Amino acid sequence: MNKKVVLLAGLVLAVLVVWQLGWLDALTFDNLKQQQANLMAMRDAQPLMVSVVYLLIYVGVTALSLPGAAIMTLAGGAIFGLGWGLLLVSFASTLGATLAMLVSRFFLRDWVKQRFSHSMKKLDDGVEREGAFYLFALRLVPAFPFFVINLAMGLTRMKIWTFWWVSQVGMLVGTAVYVNAGTQLAQLQSPSDILSIQLLGAFALLGVFPLLARKALEIYKSRQALRQWKKPAHFDTNLVVIGAGSGGLVSAYIAAAVKAKVVLVEKHQMGGDCLNTGCVPSKALIRSAKLAHEMRHADHYGLKSQQPEIDFAAVMDRIHAVIAEIEPHDSLERFTGLGVDVRQGSAKLISPWEVEITLNTGEIQRVTTRSIILATGAEPFVPDLPGLDKVDYLTSDNLWQLRDLPKRLLVLGGGPIGCELTQAFQRLGSQVTQVERGERLMAREDKDASQLVMQHFRQEGVDLRLQHQALRFEVAGDKKYLIAQKVTGEEVSIEFDRVVIAVGRKPRLRGYGLEELGLLPEEAKTLDTLNTNNYLQTLYPNIFACGDLIGPYQFTHAASHQAWHATVNALFGDFKKFAVDYRFLPWATFTDPEVARVGLNEQEAKEQGIDYEVTTYGIDDLDRAIADGQAYGFVKVLTQQGKDKILGVTLVGPHSGDLIAEFVLAMKHGLGMNKLLGTIHIYPTMTEANKFAAGNWKKAHAPETVLGWLQKFHQWRLK
Ligand SMILES: Cc1cc2nc3c(=O)[nH]c(=O)nc-3n(C[C@H](O)[C@H](O)[C@H](O)COP(=O)(O)OP(=O)(O)OC[C@H]3O[C@@H](n4cnc5c(N)ncnc54)[C@H](O)[C@@H]3O)c2cc1C
């Protein structure tokens, strides 16, 4: 910071000196005209030295964003002629612009970023994707002030090299016009003679050209993609939704609600992964496991601890009963009743407007449609490990058919699914070994969050093997082993009875026409998601996608959020399209302690170079948590430096998944820590943790001087 102040002072001083010496006054059109003959004579006498001095002055003026760049450009033409003048000006202006951009980046970017972190992230992402395009367009039009563009670009994360070459190429035409005008200086009355209305119009067209060209390219690409296919004369339906999981069901629901004709195709089970193999069974399993854990620790509550007798088959029966109870929400009958044409079978894209459905009865149907939403989800990724096929492995797909509790369960993977299953099985009585190649569980979360989870896992008896890379599986008689490699290079053998593979989820990309329609890049890797734009359109503007298939967040509520956007854009996009926004998307991992998050955590803020303040509140101090015997965890809030604006929250502890909702609401609607503190929370509830976190923030920002005066005031009143 001090370094910055010194440099800034130096810069201001340099500007003041230049100004005081009256050098800027020399940079006028009339002065240039008067001095042209002298300058040309100097050039004839010492061409190299005059060129170097000219170049240095040009760079200085532009780097300091001083007025006079246009006059300097004219001077280039007047002194050196078109060829040499253009060469000098082109390099001097680009160098000066780049320096000005760097000055702005050095002094202003951090400051702006602190205040507008969310917008800056968006801007940076945009600049990364299309910044060169926009800069090029701006550079083509000399009417856009040169120094403003330099300073503005300094606030972005544009690469220096990109800025350099785009500026040099983009400014070339405008520079040539000015340098050329300089060669005709005697005929000019004022600089405004250079840019006639017609010429400005031509430049504006030139500037708009790349933007139009890009839009045209997009339209061309999708038209080209569509051209190979014959568009039906009329459509059977407005929308076909493929997949009746979290994304597909919401899409079909919304379409039917707004009276569109919608066909929903599901080849397996209505409700998809969430209901049948994901959120619902896992949470039901966790509940049984929690009860078992509490029975073991009943003495904490004055009751006699018990070693629970686990009837694993009954636990599984309960899970299926829970699924059956929730099933009607997602059922064929319900959706048919809502007006959705549900077809049970496998869908395949035949063209961008035609879907072939092979019904489970074997009958084949074809449906023409104006739009399609792909909501085909993801499935467990099974790595290609030698010997895996010999160990009858489990995944989240087939786990729910287990009838016997594995004595020694190996869980491969330290992500949310692996963690939830590890703890649940450990609590139900398996001896679980969890193997993770990274150095901690839940790598996406902050270190302190995963550490608390790991601490609980270890206390509960989980054998955690971190920094272990699975190499192969071996079978010897009826014994099964995982051979893993530690970071030290040493190989270890871990014996187990059953293994669950939980190392990620693979989007369902193949086997239903995406390849044939050219929707998959040739080099698509296993865990790659389907590409869509912000409106959730694929390469074909009438084919949309949502859910686990497209990521970037594989959660039920993320799928629903996207489904709304995909459906509204599919049905009404000709009038208005909505871009999907993930800024306030929360999630939770339902371990004990639960880990919930919205917005940035510390590791992300650091990666993105965002200046933040951290406020924490320890749940071990919360009355309700103490009464409940669950006094562990914390609320960690990241706020903008010096402001109460919430950038992100990590909550670790009981009910975190519920408690985070208040922060999601606050962030979404721009409410800061002060507003949170000013909100009444019921005593004694866990939600008070949120308020106390806000209280800690307030304490850290207490107005010390005012409090000092207040103290004096109260003392005075005692007299
Ligand atoms: C163990 C586990 C626990 C989880 N816990 C949570 C949680 O607590 N909270 C949370 O938010 N998320 C959780 N998830 C994630 C959540 O389940 C998914 O994010 C969600 O199901 C994604 O919905 P989707 O619509 O994209 O896909 P899916 O639910 O997978 O639905 C896709 C559907 O498309 C069908 N389909 C595919 N191809 C075709 C075709 N060609 N024709 C017809 N039908 C087709 C499939 O049969 C499937 O039913 C969990 C996942 C797992 C595995």
The ligand as a Gaussian input file, in Angstrom:
#p B3LYP/6-31G(d) Opt

LIG

0 1
 C      -25.960000     -40.109000      -3.634000
 C      -26.393000     -38.768000      -4.121000
 C      -26.846000     -37.828000      -3.240000
 C      -27.248000     -36.591000      -3.684000
 N      -27.691000     -35.685000      -2.778000
 C      -28.099000     -34.479000      -3.183000
 C      -28.596000     -33.538000      -2.269000
 O      -28.673000     -33.814000      -1.076000
 N      -29.006000     -32.333000      -2.727000
 C      -28.942000     -32.011000      -4.044000
 O      -29.316000     -30.907000      -4.409000
 N      -28.471000     -32.884000      -4.948000
 C      -28.054000     -34.109000      -4.554000
 N      -27.602000     -35.014000      -5.477000
 C      -27.525000     -34.600000      -6.896000
 C      -28.881000     -34.693000      -7.583000
 O      -29.383000     -35.985000      -7.446000
 C      -28.720000     -34.331000      -9.047000
 O      -28.088000     -33.087000      -9.144000
 C      -30.055000     -34.254000      -9.763000
 O      -30.700000     -35.487000      -9.693000
 C      -29.838000     -33.856000     -11.231000
 O      -31.045000     -33.822000     -11.906000
 P      -31.119000     -33.971000     -13.485000
 O      -32.513000     -33.677000     -13.880000
 O      -30.050000     -33.224000     -14.116000
 O      -30.767000     -35.484000     -13.777000
 P      -31.396000     -36.846000     -13.262000
 O      -32.100000     -36.714000     -11.992000
 O      -30.297000     -37.822000     -13.333000
 O      -32.488000     -37.190000     -14.343000
 C      -32.154000     -37.552000     -15.652000
 C      -33.206000     -38.515000     -16.169000
 O      -33.063000     -38.611000     -17.565000
 C      -33.389000     -39.928000     -17.949000
 N      -32.827000     -40.168000     -19.279000
 C      -31.528000     -40.138000     -19.633000
 N      -31.395000     -40.344000     -20.954000
 C      -32.652000     -40.509000     -21.442000
 C      -33.161000     -40.748000     -22.735000
 N      -32.390000     -40.861000     -23.778000
 N      -34.493000     -40.876000     -22.867000
 C      -35.317000     -40.751000     -21.805000
 N      -34.872000     -40.526000     -20.569000
 C      -33.562000     -40.385000     -20.383000
 C      -32.742000     -40.757000     -16.841000
 O      -33.325000     -42.046000     -16.772000
 C      -33.032000     -39.916000     -15.620000
 O      -34.215000     -40.301000     -14.982000
 C      -27.202000     -36.287000      -5.061000
 C      -26.767000     -37.245000      -5.969000
 C      -26.365000     -38.465000      -5.523000
 C      -25.910000     -39.482000      -6.503000

